[in-house]
Amino acid sequence: MKHYWPVAALCLSLAACDTYRWQKPTFTVLDIRPVRASLAEPELDLTLDIGNPNDRVITATGLAFDLKIDGRPVASSVPSPALTLAPGAATRVTLRVKGRLEELLPLLARYREIRRDGVAYELDGRVEDINGKGPMPFKKQGVWKSRPPADR
């Protein structure tokens, strides 16, 4: 029985290394800009700051998400490129998303108000295949304010 203790200790230490608890990346919507107007499916560029609160690099095969503005489901992601997030830093990413015209039109009618006061948003999705361990869901709510072009 004495001979099994070193093997058991080694197995436990290796298991502990693999159970490192990842903190979820943080997301902030910086900008939403129309790219292509279309009655069928408008395209938007969504600029995000994605923060990595961990002390290790995060790699992911991409992001999948839905964007709501003022409670309206206005856009969904298209396949995004792979991501590498440096530890303890934020990475700015601009992603193309497919908009829903019927949900965007009421917001366009309030553009001046939204630009002045801001509007609530919700980003609900998942980081795909994070460090080879599978997807990690995320949800971010905040207030987005349109910034003048000089600030972008």
C-alpha positions as CSV (number, residue, x, y, z in Angstrom):
1,M,0.0,0.0,0.0
2,K,2.9,2.3,0.7
3,H,4.0,2.2,-2.9
4,Y,0.7,3.7,-4.2
5,W,0.9,7.0,-2.2
6,P,3.5,8.6,-4.5
7,V,1.4,7.7,-7.6
8,A,-1.8,9.0,-5.9
9,A,-0.1,12.2,-4.9
10,L,1.1,12.7,-8.5
11,C,-2.4,12.1,-9.9
12,L,-3.9,14.6,-7.5
13,S,-1.4,17.3,-8.3
14,L,-1.9,16.8,-12.1
15,A,-5.7,16.9,-11.6
16,A,-5.3,20.1,-9.6
17,C,-3.4,21.7,-12.5
18,D,-6.2,21.0,-14.9
19,T,-8.9,22.4,-12.7
20,Y,-7.7,26.1,-12.9
21,R,-10.8,28.2,-12.6
22,W,-11.1,30.5,-15.6
23,Q,-12.8,33.8,-15.0
24,K,-15.1,34.8,-17.8
25,P,-13.8,37.5,-20.2
26,T,-15.5,40.9,-19.8
27,F,-17.3,42.6,-22.7
28,T,-18.0,46.3,-23.3
29,V,-19.8,47.6,-26.4
30,L,-17.9,50.5,-27.7
31,D,-19.5,51.2,-31.1
32,I,-22.3,50.1,-33.4
33,R,-22.1,51.3,-36.9
34,P,-24.2,50.5,-40.0
35,V,-22.1,49.1,-42.8
36,R,-24.6,48.0,-45.5
37,A,-28.2,49.0,-45.5
38,S,-30.5,46.4,-46.9
39,L,-34.2,45.6,-46.6
40,A,-33.4,42.0,-46.3
41,E,-30.5,41.9,-43.9
42,P,-28.6,45.0,-42.9
43,E,-25.0,44.6,-41.7
44,L,-23.5,46.4,-38.7
45,D,-20.0,46.6,-37.3
46,L,-20.0,46.0,-33.6
47,T,-16.8,47.1,-31.8
48,L,-16.1,45.5,-28.4
49,D,-13.5,45.7,-25.8
50,I,-12.9,42.1,-24.6
51,G,-11.0,41.9,-21.3
52,N,-9.1,38.9,-20.0
53,P,-9.1,39.0,-16.1
54,N,-7.0,35.9,-15.9
55,D,-3.3,35.5,-15.5
56,R,-3.1,33.2,-18.5
57,V,-3.7,33.8,-22.2
58,I,-7.2,32.9,-23.5
59,T,-7.5,31.5,-26.9
60,A,-10.9,30.8,-28.5
61,T,-12.1,29.8,-31.9
62,G,-14.6,32.6,-32.0
63,L,-17.7,34.2,-30.5
64,A,-21.4,33.6,-31.0
65,F,-23.9,36.0,-29.6
66,D,-27.1,37.9,-29.9
67,L,-27.4,41.7,-29.4
68,K,-30.4,43.4,-27.9
69,I,-30.8,47.1,-27.8
70,D,-33.5,48.6,-25.6
71,G,-34.9,45.1,-25.3
72,R,-35.1,44.5,-29.0
73,P,-33.2,41.6,-30.6
74,V,-31.4,43.7,-33.2
75,A,-28.5,41.6,-34.4
76,S,-26.8,38.2,-34.3
77,S,-23.2,37.3,-34.9
78,V,-21.8,35.7,-38.0
79,P,-18.8,33.3,-37.7
80,S,-16.1,35.4,-36.1
81,P,-12.3,34.9,-36.3
82,A,-10.3,33.2,-33.7
83,L,-9.3,35.3,-30.7
84,T,-6.2,35.5,-28.5
85,L,-6.6,37.5,-25.4
86,A,-3.5,38.6,-23.5
87,P,-3.6,38.1,-19.7
88,G,-4.8,41.0,-17.6
89,A,-5.5,43.1,-20.8
90,A,-8.4,44.2,-23.0
91,T,-8.5,43.6,-26.7
92,R,-10.5,45.7,-29.1
93,V,-12.3,43.7,-31.7
94,T,-14.7,44.8,-34.5
95,L,-17.1,42.1,-35.7
96,R,-19.6,42.1,-38.5
97,V,-23.1,41.3,-37.4
98,K,-26.4,40.6,-39.2
99,G,-29.1,43.1,-38.2
100,R,-32.9,42.8,-38.1
101,L,-34.4,45.7,-40.0
102,E,-37.8,45.5,-38.3
103,E,-36.1,45.8,-34.9
104,L,-33.7,48.5,-36.0
105,L,-36.2,50.9,-37.6
106,P,-37.9,52.0,-34.3
107,L,-34.4,52.7,-32.8
108,L,-33.4,54.8,-35.9
109,A,-36.5,57.0,-35.3
110,R,-35.0,57.7,-31.8
111,Y,-31.4,58.2,-33.0
112,R,-31.0,61.7,-31.6
113,E,-32.4,60.7,-28.2
114,I,-30.2,57.6,-28.1
115,R,-27.1,59.6,-29.1
116,R,-27.7,62.1,-26.4
117,D,-28.9,59.8,-23.5
118,G,-27.6,56.4,-24.4
119,V,-29.6,53.1,-24.6
120,A,-29.5,49.8,-22.7
121,Y,-27.9,46.9,-24.5
122,E,-27.6,43.2,-23.7
123,L,-25.0,40.9,-25.3
124,D,-25.8,37.2,-24.7
125,G,-23.6,34.5,-26.1
126,R,-20.6,32.2,-25.8
127,V,-16.9,32.2,-26.3
128,E,-16.3,29.2,-28.5
129,D,-13.8,26.5,-27.5
130,I,-12.0,28.5,-24.9
131,N,-8.4,27.1,-24.5
132,G,-9.6,23.8,-26.0
133,K,-12.0,23.2,-23.1
134,G,-15.3,23.9,-24.8
135,P,-17.6,27.0,-24.9
136,M,-18.0,29.5,-22.1
137,P,-21.3,31.4,-21.9
138,F,-21.4,35.1,-21.2
139,K,-24.0,37.8,-20.7
140,K,-23.3,41.6,-20.5
141,Q,-25.7,44.4,-19.9
142,G,-24.8,48.0,-20.1
143,V,-25.6,51.4,-21.6
144,W,-24.2,52.3,-25.0
145,K,-23.8,55.9,-26.0
146,S,-23.0,56.8,-29.6
147,R,-19.8,58.8,-29.8
148,P,-19.0,61.5,-32.3
149,P,-16.9,60.3,-35.2
150,A,-13.8,62.0,-33.9
151,D,-13.9,59.8,-30.7
152,R,-14.0,56.5,-32.6
